[in-house]
């Protein structure tokens, strides 16, 4: 039932509809606050009980959350399945409560980063019940945890970076600074959204391409694309690419200043852990990229251009727990149709291809190529009516993939696919 406060907050001409996830979105802040609310208290309590081995587990809170707790919660709570009615969309878009939740992610993200930097470099953390400093395995676990918080922060940056509000665009760059991945702001908005589900897009994975082969292609390809896009933009404005007008270089400068400040405060011994957490952070992003458009491709029109992006060009999932933690990123078809639409109004589309589980579960599956192929290749094949030649296929694996799916696949393919 709607509360009186909910009813009072809505204009008279808006039907009495209540977002049942309104306060569940607060759980999205668990990732950047978990070290404070769960991690450190658990470490202290377990050490007080003399369970010192068990006290090392909370340092690995990030992997536990992403690879274990969220997938299990997705299985338990199941799909979401609720779209906001059309008549409340404008009201919901303008409700600032939702955007303030994304703003709040950033101070907690950086508080966790600085806390981790202190813990990794401190010679004495006896207040946690630990003699001396952290063990190497604890430092590695903590760096990975912080990296995953930064990786989810990239998703927060993704949400903010699509908006027209100047403040939100700046907050997007700040969120990206931790992972040294500021060029994502350029490449994603002006590159990926133009080339999505085509062989030319470094962030669209292909049938026959493992995550481990996709990773270097997308990391390097996205970097080159962002620099090229900025060069073209600045030349059009009559400005030099090698200047602070270049938004890729200014984003990297922001990261460099952040890292320099951390190293000045905590010492050079922090550097390998900063690098580790950055790699973990942007790799988490790229694992999501891997599954979002796997094997899907826009066909060419009679005029030789790619057809417009449609719901059939993105893999979706509507599991409620991952929806909460990733701000409806799983409703990816709607995001590509309406990139500036705020997360709370993104819809689940009929007719869009769906993953068998939430993004969190599928990320873990992507790390194991035989399992991934067993689960996903048949879904790509079914999506294209049994004709794998209509899919986006890894060029070097075309013969093997075509042979695997029979003589029909060997007869040819859609123009430009896998090129």
N, C-alpha and C positions, 0 to 999 in steps of 0.2 A: 504494500500500500504506500501511496505517496504521503510524506509528512506534510504538516502545515507549512514548514519552512520551504520545502520543495515547491509547493503550490504557490506560495507567495513570491518565490523568486522568478516564476514564469509569467510572461505577459499574458493578458487576458485571452488573446486570440491563439495561444498555443495550447493544444490539447494536454490533458493531465497525463503526461508520460514521464516515467522515471527511469533513468539509466541505472539498471541494477548493478552495473560495474562502477558506479560513481566513486564509491569509497574503496572498492577493491583496487583501484588504480594506485592507491597509496602503497600497495605491496611492491610496486615498481621501484620504490626507494629502499627496499630491503637490501638489494645488491650493494649499493654504496655505503650503507650504514651497518651492514652485517658484522663487520669486524669489531665495531664499537658495541653493538647490542648483544651479539651472540659469541663472537670469536674470543675477544679478550676475557670476558667473564668466564667462559667455559675453560679457557686455558688456566686461569687462576684457580678455579674451583677444582679442576682435575689434578693440578699440582698439589693443592692443599690436601687432597685425598691420597696423595702418593701415587697416583696413576700417571706417571710421567710420560710413558709412551703414548697413552691416550691423549695427553695434553698437547701432543704434536699435531694431532689430526685437524684441529680448527684452523691451523695455518693454511690448510688446503681447502678452505671454505668455498673458494671460487669454483674449482672443478667439481666439488661435491654438489654444489647448488645447480650448476649447469648440466652436468652429465648424469646426475642421479636424482636429486630431489625434484627438479622441474619435470623431467620425463615421467617419473612416477606419479606426480601430481596431475599431469596431463592425462595419464591413463585412468586415474581415479575420478577426476572431475569431468573428463570428457570434453566434447565440443561446446562451443559458445552458442552459435546459431541465432543470435539476436541482432537485428539491424534496427537502427533508429528510424522511426517513421519520417517520410519526406517532410511533413509539416513542421517537424521540430528541428530540422537540420540547421537552419540559420541560427536559431536560438542556441543550439548546442555548440556550434562553431564559435559563437561569441561569448560563451561562458568561460571567463578567464581562469576559473579554478583549475581547468585541465592544463592550461599552458604553464601555470605557476608550478605544477607538479614537475614538469620537465625542467623548469628553471632550478628547482630545488636539487635536482640530481647533481648539478655541477659543484656546489660547495661541499657536498658530502663526498663526491668523487675525489676532490683535491684534498680534503681533510684525510681521507683514507690513504692517499698517495704519500702525504707528508708523514703520517703516522707510521706507515710501512718503512719509509726511508729512515726514520728514527730507530725503529725496532731492528732493522737489518744492520745498522752501523753501530748501535749502542754496545758498549763493553759490559754493561751491567743492567740487566732487566730483572733484578731480584724481586721487584714488586709484583712480577707475574709468577713468582715461585720458581724461577729458573736461575741456576747458579751461573754467573757470568753473562755472556751474550748468547744469542740464538745459535743453534747448531746449523750447519750448512743446509741440511735437508729442510729445516724450518724456513730458512731464508729463501730457498728456491720455491717452496710452497707458497710463501707469502708474496713473492714476486709474481708468481703465476696467478694467484688470487687477485692481486692489484691489476695485473694485465687484463684479466677477464672483466673486472669492473670498468677498466678503460675501454674494453671492447664493447660492452653494453653502452658505455658513454658515446661511442661512435654512432650507435643507433639513436641515442638521444640527439647527437649532432645532426644526424640524418633528418630527424623530425623537425628540428629547429631550422636547419639550413634551407629547407624548401619554402620557408615562410617569407612574406614580404616585409615583415617588421624588421627594421634595421637592427634593433637590439638582439633579436633572435638570431640573426645571421652572425653577429659577433659572438654570441654565446656558443653557436655551433663551432666556430673556429677555436674557441677556448676549450671546448670539450675534446676536440681533436688533438690539441697540443700534447696531451699526455702520451699518446701513441705515436707522435711524430708522423701523423697521417693527414696533415692539413690539406694536401692536394686532393683528397677525397671530395672535399667541398666543391671543387671545380669539376673534376671528372664525373662525379655522380650526377650533378645537376645538368651539366651541359654536354656530357659525353654519353653516359650510360642511358639516360632517358631518351636520347635521340637514337642510339644504335641498339637498344635492348633487343634481345632475341634475334640477333643477326650474327653471322660469322665474324663480322668486324668488331664486335663488342668484346673487350677483354674480360668483362665481368659476367658474360653469359657462357656457362659451361656446356660441353658437348658430349654426346653419347660416345663412349669409348675413352673418354678423358677422365682419369682418376683425379681425386682432389689434389694429390701430390704433384700431378703434372699441371693441373689448373693453377695451383698456388703461384709458381714463378711467372706463369704467363699473365695472370691477372695483376699481380703486384707490379711487375715491370711494365706491362702494357698500360695500366692505369696511370702510372707515373709519367710515361712518355706522352700519353694522351693529354694529361692535364697541362704539361708544359707546352705542348703544341697548341692547345686551345687558348692558353693565355698569350702566347706569342701572336697568334692571329688577332686576338682582341686588341692587344696593345698596338700592334702595327696599324690596325684600322683607326685607332685614336691618335696615331702619330707619336707614340711613346716607345721607349726602348724596353725590350723584355728584361734586361738585366737592371732592374730598378725595384724599388719598394712598391711601385705601382703593380708589379707582378704579384697577384694574390697567392700564388704557390710559394714564391720566395718569402713573402711576408708571413705566411703561415709557418713555414719552416723556421723563420727567425723567432717567432713566438715560442716554438718548441725549444729552440736553442737557448733562449733566455731562461725558460723554465728549467731546463736541465742544468744550466750553468748555476742557477740559484740553488738547486738541490745539491749539486756537488760542492758548492761553496759552503753550504750549511752542514753537510753530513760527510763530506770527504770523498776522495776519488774512488774508494773501495765500493761506493754505491753504483758506479758506472755499469758493471756487467749486469746488475739486477735491473737497472733502468732499461738497458737494451733488451733484456729478456722480457720484461713486462710489455714493452712496446711491440715486440714481435708477437707475443701472445695476443695482445689487443687487436692488432690489425689482422692477424690470422683468424681470429674469431669472426671478424667481419667478413673475411673472404670465404670462410666456410659457409656462412649464410648466403653469400653471393652464389656459391657453387650450387646450392640446392634450389635457389629461387627460379631459375630458368633452364634447368638441366634438359638438354636435348630439344627444347622448344625453339621454334624459328618462325619468323615472319616470311611468308612467301613473297616472291616478286610479282608485281602487277604486269599487265601487258606493256606498260610504258617503261618497264625496267626498274621501277622504284619499288622499295619494300612497302607492303601494305601497312596500314596504321596499326600501332599496338592495340591489342584487344585482350579481353580476359583469358583467352586460350593461350596466351604467350607467357603466363606466369603460373608457377606452382603455388597453390594456396594451402593453408591449413587454418582451421578455426578453433583450435584447442584453447580453452579459455585461460589456462595458467600461463602458457607462453605468450598469449595475447597480452596479458597484463604486464609481463616483464619486458616485452618488446614493443609496447605501444602500438598494438594492432599491425605490426609489420607483416604478419602472416596473411593479412588481407591485401596481398600484394597487387592483385589485378586492379583493385580500386585505386590503389596508390598510383599506379602508372597511368590510369585514366584521368585522375585528378591529383596531380603531384602536390598542389598547395593545400589540399584538404587536410584538416587537422585529424589527429589519430582517433579522437573519440567519435568521429562521424564516418570513418572508413567502414565500408560495407562488405559483407560476404556475398560474392557473385555466384549465381547459378550458371552452370556451363563452364566455369573455370576448372582446370584440372586440379585435383587435390592430392596432397601427400597423405600417406597412411597414418602419420602421427604428427605431433607438433615439431616445430623447428628444432627445439632443443634435442629431441630424440634423433632427428634426422642428421643433425650435425655429427653426433657420435657415430652414426652409421656410415657417414661419408668418409671417415678415417679408415675404413676397412673396405677397399674397392670390391672384393668378391661379393661381400654382403650387399653393398650398395647396388651393384649391377643386378644381383638377383632380385632385389626389391623394386628398383626403379626402371630398368631397361624395359621390362614387360609393360610397365605403365606408359612409357613413351610410345612403345609399339602400339598399344591399344588406343592411345590418344590419336594416332595417325592411321587408324583403321587397318593396322597390320602392315603398313608400308613404311619401313624404316627410312627409305630414301627421302621422305618428306621431313625428316628430323634434322637437327643440327648435329652432324657427325664429325668427330675428330678426323681431320684430313689423313693423318698417317695410319688411322685405324679403319678407314672406310671398307677396304676389302674384307677384313676380318669381321667387322660388324655386319656387313651385308651378307657374308657367307653364313654367319651365325643365325640369321633370320630368314634364310631360304632364297630360292631362285627369284621370287618376286622382287626382293630387294636388289638383286644384281642387274635388273633391267634398266636402271637409270635412276635419276633423282630430280627433285625440284631445282629449278634454275638458281644457281648461286649457293645452294645449301652445302655447307661443309667446305666451301672454297677457301 
